[in-house]
Amino acid sequence: MFARETDPAKLTLLMPDAIQMIQTEVSQLKAGKIGIAELTISHRISRDVADFRSNSPAARAGAILASKGKIYKAGMVMQFIYINGFQGVLPVDVINEDYPARIQINIDKYTTLLLRAAHTIVEPMGISFQYLVDNALFRSHQLILHFESTK
């Protein structure tokens, strides 16, 4: 949407459309209409799973995979989704094995990821992260635009 605008001064005029797009995506997420493939996080691991020292999402996914006999080594790409539950993640490799067809997706986590991604695009226009949260999730503020006279 922003890439099509050739005049940088007009980019902020596209914010209502951007907010609407975010709202639509969040609604789709909450309604369960976004598939596993679109929710999948791909993470290239920098060390063998057995050598992880933190409790990062990749480390937790790796532990689940290791418990199933699937070993990931440094340099491999691990794919997982964020879920509600004890580990908070579920490796894509095991979704069809031991887990129900209906998995409870962590909607809050994906909403945050969506808003963070959107913010990286609109931050150079002076749009704050809080503005995105307020307007995309709560619709509580209006964007006030100030234009300089061209006379």
N, C-alpha and C positions, 0 to 999 in steps of 0.2 A: 504494500500500500504506500509506504513512504518512499520507496525506490522509484515510483512512477512520477513523483513530484519533482520538477526540475528547478523550481524556485525555492531555495531554502527558507525564505521569509514566510512561505505559505505552509510549511510543515506543521506548525501548531494548529492550523485549521483542520488538519486531518485527525486530531486527537479524539473528537467524538466518535469517529468511525473506529479508531483503534480501541477505544474503551468498549464499544459495542462488540468488537471482535473478541476481546478478552472475556467479556460477560458471556458471550455465546459459548466459548470454549469451557469456561467454568461450569456453565449449565449442563453442557454435554458430559463433562466429567462427573458431575453430581448425579446425572441421570444414568450413568453406566454405559454411555454410548461411545466411549473411546476404548478401542481395542488394546489388548496386551502389547501388540507390536508397536503401537504409538506411545505406550507408557514405558517401554523398555529402556533402561539406562544401560549403556555400554561403557565399561570401564576397563582400560588396559592396566593390568596389575604390574607394579614395578618390582615385586619380589614374589617368591613362592608363597602360597597361602599359609603354609606352616610357619613362615617367618614374619607374618603380620604381628605388629606390636600393639596396634590400637584396635578399638572396637568400631572401626568405620563400617559403613554399609557394605563395602566390598569384602571386608574381613568377615563380617557376619554371613554374607552370601557364600563366601569360600568355605566357612565352617560347615554350613548346611551341605554344600556339594561334597566336601570331604567325608561327611557322615554317610553319604550315599556311594562312596568309593570313587568319586569323580575328582581328580586332582588337577588343579590349575597351577601352572608354573609362571614365573616371571615372563612378561611380554605377551602373555595370552590375554584375550579379551573376555571378560566375564560380563554376562548380561543378567540383570535382575530387575524386579519391580518393587516399588515401595508398597507395603501392605500394613494394615493394622494388625497388631499381634506381637507376640513375644520378641521375635528377632527384628521385626520392622521391615524386613526385606525377604524376597523369595526369588531364588535363581530361576530364570526362565527354563533352564534345562530340566527342572524337576516339577514344573507345574502340572504336567499331565500324568505324573507317576503316582504321587502319594497325596496330592492335594485336590480338594473338591473343584469342580468346574466353576463354581461361583466363589471367587476370592474377594475378600473385602479390601479394596484398594484404599490407600491412605490419601484421601482427597485433599486434606490440608497440605500435605507435603507437595503434591503435584500442583496445587494452586500456588503455593509459594514459589516453586520452580518456574511456573508460567509467568508470575509477576516479576520475578528477578530477571528472566530473559527479556521480557517486555521493557523493563527499566533500562537495560543496557542499550536499548535502541532509542528510547526517548529522553534519557538523562542529558545528552548534549543539547537538547532543546529547553533545558531548565525544568523539566518535569521531575518532581520528587517521587520517591518510592511510595511515600505516604499518600500522595495524590492518587497514584494508581490503585492502592488498596482502598482508599475512601470511595473512589468513583467506580472502579470495576466491581468491587464487592458490596459496597454500601451506598453508593451514589449520593454521598453527603456533601460534596463540594462542587462548585462550578469553576471552570477554568476561566481566569480573567486574563484577557489579552490586551496588551498595550501596544498601540501602533504609533509610530512616529509619522508626522506629517511629511509628505513628499514635496511640499511647496517650497 
